[in-house]
């Protein structure tokens, strides 16, 4: 019996679900609607032959040639086309410089790579699936991004680790520097919602792919520094990749960010965030002005006689601190620190190992 399009998309769903960041099925088929919105049937079938680890076009062709009857040149063309559309991840062999390809998860992956290429069909499909996907995103407790405090919240006596210090991470980034519009803001605009913040061009990266495809604007390092500083002043949450030498910063708001808005729905979001800090109020100085409550992106602060921080909700971003007129709220370091993975692939390996442990334990 010939394989139908439905068969192909279901096969891709199962294939992607075997990756470190999975793609779980739903009862209403929301995951298939996402795949149909992003992949043609041919692209979906092709993607099932890719793996989690990066491989050359020739290696992929050897695996795919009989099933899809493709030449090496046709395989290379398909890989380039799907890479141009942001459906894959790619890397470079450190020795030969040859391009390597691997499957991209939904996020951080082909959703973010559709920057400037969203339409209503994609957005509606994502909206219908995101809540299910967020459970997968946070399943292992090893998120793909982490929250670090804004610079204004850090004092010299805190002993902040180098991987939690925004300017240290920034200075380690190699060029080129670029800034892209926020994909979450673009999604909300399609749905008729406007971001509460003026700064919407705020995803900072050194990705040549973004620049080459016109998704990001190349800027100088000083311009990048200015944008990062402006984002912190505007109350955006600083979220680099969850590894020590991150190559990007997401500067996120509580009104649009897919991660923060879904975390905010939970009773104890702090348990699912990679953060080493929390805010604490000095009741003797607090004037109950509620500035911190209005600024908090996670609804972690309530105000009666004084402001009170809910530690189960506080993600340690420090956004509440810089505008406190009474200097009554300060950042504290947690007793038990979370050390991020070394790099992207190390993070994926740790996530995969943890998922295997959870499956064995029946959780």
C-alpha positions as CSV (number, residue, x, y, z in Angstrom):
1,X,0.0,0.0,0.0
2,X,1.3,3.4,-0.9
3,X,2.4,5.7,1.9
4,X,-0.1,8.6,2.3
5,X,0.7,12.2,3.3
6,X,-0.9,11.4,6.7
7,X,1.4,8.5,7.1
8,X,4.4,10.6,6.3
9,X,3.6,13.4,8.8
10,X,2.9,10.8,11.5
11,X,6.2,9.2,10.8
12,X,8.0,12.6,11.1
13,X,6.1,13.3,14.4
14,X,7.4,10.0,15.9
15,X,10.9,10.6,14.5
16,X,11.1,14.1,16.0
17,X,9.7,12.8,19.3
18,X,12.7,10.6,19.6
19,X,15.0,13.6,19.7
20,X,16.3,15.3,22.9
21,X,13.5,18.0,22.6
22,X,10.7,15.8,21.5
23,X,7.5,16.4,19.6
24,X,4.7,14.6,21.5
25,X,1.4,13.5,20.0
26,X,-1.9,14.9,21.1
27,X,-5.4,13.6,21.0
28,X,-6.7,16.3,18.7
29,X,-3.8,16.1,16.1
30,X,-2.4,19.6,16.8
31,X,1.1,18.3,16.2
32,X,0.2,17.1,12.7
33,X,-1.2,20.6,11.9
34,X,2.1,22.1,12.9
35,X,4.1,19.8,10.7
36,X,1.7,20.4,7.7
37,X,2.1,24.2,8.2
38,X,5.9,24.1,8.1
39,X,6.8,21.0,5.9
40,X,5.7,19.9,2.5
41,X,5.1,16.1,2.3
42,X,8.4,15.7,0.5
43,X,10.3,17.7,3.1
44,X,8.6,15.8,5.9
45,X,9.6,12.5,4.4
46,X,13.2,13.7,3.8
47,X,13.4,14.9,7.4
48,X,12.8,11.5,8.8
49,X,16.2,10.4,7.4
50,X,18.1,13.0,9.4
51,X,19.5,12.3,12.8
52,X,20.1,14.1,16.1
53,X,23.9,14.2,15.4
54,X,25.2,16.4,12.6
55,X,26.1,14.5,9.3
56,X,27.4,15.4,5.9
57,X,25.2,15.5,2.8
58,X,26.9,12.4,1.5
59,X,26.2,10.4,4.7
60,X,22.6,11.4,4.5
61,X,22.4,10.6,0.8
62,X,23.7,7.0,1.4
63,X,20.9,6.4,3.8
64,X,18.2,8.1,1.7
65,X,19.0,7.3,-1.9
66,X,17.1,4.1,-2.4
67,X,14.0,5.1,-0.5
68,X,13.5,8.5,-2.1
69,X,15.4,7.8,-5.3
70,X,17.6,10.9,-5.0
71,X,21.0,11.6,-6.4
72,X,23.7,13.1,-4.3
73,X,23.2,16.4,-6.1
74,X,19.4,16.3,-5.5
75,X,20.0,15.4,-1.8
76,X,22.4,18.4,-1.5
77,X,19.8,20.6,-3.2
78,X,17.0,19.4,-0.8
79,X,19.2,20.0,2.2
80,X,20.0,23.5,1.1
81,X,16.4,24.3,0.4
82,X,15.2,23.0,3.8
83,X,18.1,24.8,5.5
84,X,17.1,28.1,3.7
85,X,13.6,27.6,5.0
86,X,14.9,27.1,8.6
87,X,13.6,23.5,8.8
88,X,17.0,22.1,9.8
89,X,20.0,22.8,12.0
90,X,23.4,23.0,10.5
91,X,27.0,23.0,11.7
92,X,30.4,23.0,10.1
93,X,33.0,20.3,10.4
94,X,35.9,21.9,12.3
95,X,38.5,20.2,10.1
96,X,37.1,20.2,6.6
97,X,34.7,23.1,6.9
98,X,32.0,20.9,5.2
99,X,28.4,21.7,6.2
100,X,26.8,19.2,8.5
101,X,23.0,18.8,8.9
102,X,20.7,17.5,11.6
103,X,17.0,17.7,12.6
104,X,15.8,20.8,14.3
105,X,13.3,20.6,17.1
106,X,10.2,22.8,17.1
107,X,11.8,25.2,19.6
108,X,14.4,26.3,19.8
109,X,14.4,25.4,16.1
110,X,12.2,25.6,13.1
111,X,9.7,27.9,14.9
112,X,12.3,30.5,15.6
113,X,13.9,30.0,12.2
114,X,10.6,31.1,10.5
115,X,11.4,34.7,11.5
116,X,9.8,37.1,9.0
117,X,8.1,34.1,7.4
118,X,5.1,33.5,9.7
119,X,1.6,33.4,8.4
120,X,-1.8,32.8,10.0
121,X,-1.8,29.1,9.3
122,X,1.6,28.6,11.1
123,X,0.6,30.8,14.0
124,X,-2.7,29.1,14.6
125,X,-1.1,25.7,14.4
126,X,1.6,26.7,16.9
127,X,-1.0,28.3,19.2
128,X,-3.0,25.0,19.3
129,X,0.1,22.9,20.1
130,X,2.3,25.1,22.3
131,X,0.8,24.2,25.7
132,X,1.5,20.5,25.0
133,X,5.0,21.2,23.6
134,X,5.9,23.3,26.7
135,X,5.4,20.3,28.9
136,X,8.0,18.5,26.7
137,X,10.2,21.6,26.7
138,X,10.4,21.6,30.5
139,X,10.1,17.9,31.1
140,X,13.7,17.2,32.2
141,X,14.3,20.3,34.2
142,X,17.2,21.1,31.9
143,X,15.8,24.0,29.8
144,X,17.4,25.2,26.5
145,X,17.6,28.7,27.9
146,X,18.4,30.1,31.3
147,X,17.6,33.3,33.1
148,X,20.5,35.6,34.2
149,X,20.1,38.8,36.2
150,X,20.1,42.2,34.6
151,X,23.4,44.1,35.2
152,X,21.7,46.7,37.4
153,X,20.7,44.0,39.9
154,X,24.2,42.8,40.5
155,X,26.4,44.2,43.3
156,X,30.1,43.6,43.7
157,X,29.7,41.5,46.9
158,X,27.3,38.9,45.3
159,X,30.0,36.7,43.8
160,X,28.1,36.1,40.6
161,X,29.5,33.2,38.5
162,X,31.0,34.2,35.2
163,X,28.4,32.2,33.3
164,X,25.6,34.3,35.0
165,X,27.1,37.7,34.3
166,X,25.6,39.3,31.2
167,X,28.6,41.3,30.1
168,X,31.0,38.4,30.6
169,X,28.8,36.2,28.3
170,X,28.5,39.1,25.8
171,X,32.3,39.7,25.7
172,X,32.9,36.0,24.9
173,X,30.6,36.1,21.9
174,X,32.4,36.2,18.6
175,X,31.3,38.2,15.6
176,X,29.5,38.9,13.5
177,X,26.9,40.6,15.7
178,X,23.4,40.9,14.6
179,X,19.9,41.7,15.9
180,X,16.6,40.1,14.7
181,X,13.0,40.9,15.4
182,X,11.4,38.7,18.1
183,X,9.5,35.8,16.6
184,X,7.1,35.8,19.6
185,X,6.3,39.4,19.0
186,X,5.7,38.7,15.3
187,X,3.3,35.8,16.3
188,X,1.3,38.0,18.6
189,X,1.0,40.7,16.0
190,X,-0.5,38.2,13.5
191,X,-3.0,37.4,16.3
192,X,-3.8,41.1,16.6
193,X,-1.9,41.7,19.9
194,X,0.7,44.4,20.4
195,X,3.8,44.0,22.6
196,X,3.8,46.3,25.6
197,X,7.5,47.1,25.0
198,X,8.9,49.6,22.4
199,X,12.0,47.5,21.7
200,X,10.8,44.6,19.5
201,X,14.0,44.1,17.5
202,X,15.8,42.3,20.4
203,X,17.0,38.8,19.5
204,X,20.8,39.1,19.5
205,X,22.8,36.5,17.7
206,X,26.1,35.9,15.8
207,X,24.5,33.5,13.4
208,X,25.6,34.1,9.8
209,X,22.5,32.1,8.7
210,X,20.2,34.8,10.1
211,X,22.2,37.6,8.4
212,X,22.6,35.7,5.0
213,X,18.8,35.2,4.8
214,X,17.9,38.7,5.8
215,X,16.4,37.7,9.1
216,X,18.8,39.7,11.2
217,X,20.5,43.1,10.8
218,X,24.3,43.0,11.2
219,X,25.5,45.5,13.7
220,X,28.7,46.5,15.4
221,X,29.6,45.1,18.9
222,X,29.0,48.6,20.3
223,X,25.5,48.7,18.8
224,X,24.8,45.2,20.2
225,X,26.0,46.4,23.6
226,X,23.6,49.4,23.4
227,X,20.6,47.2,22.5
228,X,21.4,44.9,25.4
229,X,21.6,47.8,27.8
230,X,18.4,49.3,26.5
231,X,16.6,46.0,26.9
232,X,17.6,45.7,30.5
233,X,16.4,49.3,31.1
234,X,13.1,48.5,29.5
235,X,12.5,45.5,31.9
236,X,13.2,42.7,29.4
237,X,14.4,39.4,30.8
238,X,17.9,38.3,29.7
239,X,17.9,34.7,28.5
240,X,21.0,33.3,26.8
241,X,21.3,29.7,25.7
242,X,21.6,27.3,28.6
243,X,25.3,26.6,28.1
244,X,28.4,28.4,29.3
245,X,29.5,30.1,26.1
246,X,26.2,31.1,24.6
247,X,26.1,32.6,21.1
248,X,22.8,34.4,21.5
249,X,20.7,36.4,23.9
250,X,16.9,36.4,23.8
251,X,15.6,39.6,25.5
252,X,12.1,38.5,26.5
253,X,9.0,40.1,27.8
254,X,6.2,38.7,30.0
255,X,3.5,39.6,27.5
256,X,4.8,37.9,24.3
257,X,7.5,35.4,25.1
258,X,6.2,31.9,24.5
259,X,8.4,30.5,27.3
260,X,7.6,33.2,29.9
261,X,3.8,33.4,29.1
262,X,3.5,29.6,29.5
263,X,5.6,29.5,32.6
264,X,3.4,32.3,34.1
265,X,0.4,30.0,33.9
266,X,2.0,27.6,36.4
267,X,1.9,27.7,40.2
268,X,5.6,27.3,40.7
269,X,7.4,28.3,37.5
270,X,10.7,28.8,39.4
271,X,11.1,25.1,39.6
272,X,11.4,24.8,35.8
273,X,13.8,27.7,35.1
274,X,17.6,27.5,35.1
275,X,18.4,30.4,37.5
276,X,20.8,30.9,40.4
277,X,19.1,33.9,41.9
278,X,16.0,35.3,43.5
279,X,14.8,38.7,44.7
280,X,14.2,39.6,48.3
281,X,12.5,42.6,49.8
282,X,13.8,44.5,52.8
283,X,10.5,45.3,54.7
284,X,12.2,48.1,56.6
285,X,12.8,50.1,53.5
286,X,9.8,49.1,51.3
287,X,7.2,51.9,50.8
288,X,4.7,49.6,49.1
289,X,4.8,51.7,46.0
290,X,4.2,48.6,43.8
291,X,6.7,49.6,41.2
292,X,8.3,46.2,41.5
293,X,5.0,44.4,41.2
294,X,4.1,46.2,38.0
295,X,7.6,45.5,36.5
296,X,7.8,41.7,37.4
297,X,7.3,39.6,34.3
298,X,6.2,36.5,36.3
299,X,3.6,37.9,38.7
300,X,5.9,36.9,41.5
301,X,5.4,40.0,43.7
302,X,2.3,41.1,45.7
303,X,2.0,44.3,47.7
304,X,0.0,44.9,50.9
305,X,1.8,46.7,53.7
306,X,5.1,45.9,51.9
307,X,6.1,44.0,48.8
308,X,6.5,40.3,49.1
309,X,8.3,38.0,46.6
310,X,6.9,34.5,46.0
311,X,10.0,32.4,45.7
312,X,8.1,29.7,43.8
313,X,7.4,32.2,41.1
314,X,10.6,34.4,41.1
315,X,13.0,33.5,38.2
316,X,15.9,35.7,39.4
317,X,15.8,38.1,36.4
318,X,16.4,41.2,38.6
319,X,14.0,43.3,36.5
320,X,12.2,44.4,39.7
321,X,15.3,45.8,41.3
322,X,16.7,48.6,39.1
323,X,13.6,50.8,39.4
324,X,12.8,50.5,43.1
325,X,12.8,54.1,44.4
326,X,13.5,53.0,48.0
327,X,16.3,50.6,47.2
328,X,14.3,48.0,49.1
329,X,14.7,45.0,46.9
330,X,17.9,43.1,46.2
331,X,19.1,40.0,44.4
332,X,20.2,36.9,46.4
333,X,22.2,33.9,45.2
334,X,20.7,30.5,45.8
335,X,22.5,28.2,48.1
336,X,22.6,25.4,45.5
337,X,23.9,26.7,42.2
338,X,23.0,25.2,38.8
339,X,26.0,24.9,36.5
340,X,25.1,25.1,32.8
341,X,26.3,22.6,30.2
342,X,29.5,23.4,28.3
343,X,27.9,23.8,24.9
344,X,24.8,23.2,22.8
345,X,25.5,19.5,22.1
346,X,26.5,18.9,25.7
347,X,23.1,20.4,26.7
348,X,21.3,18.1,24.3
349,X,23.1,15.0,25.6
350,X,22.2,15.9,29.2
351,X,18.6,16.4,28.2
352,X,18.5,13.0,26.4
353,X,20.2,11.2,29.3
354,X,17.7,12.7,31.7
355,X,14.7,11.7,29.5
356,X,16.0,8.1,29.4
357,X,16.3,8.1,33.2
358,X,12.7,9.4,33.5
359,X,11.4,6.8,31.2
360,X,13.1,4.0,33.1
361,X,11.6,5.3,36.3
362,X,8.2,5.5,34.8
363,X,7.8,9.2,35.3
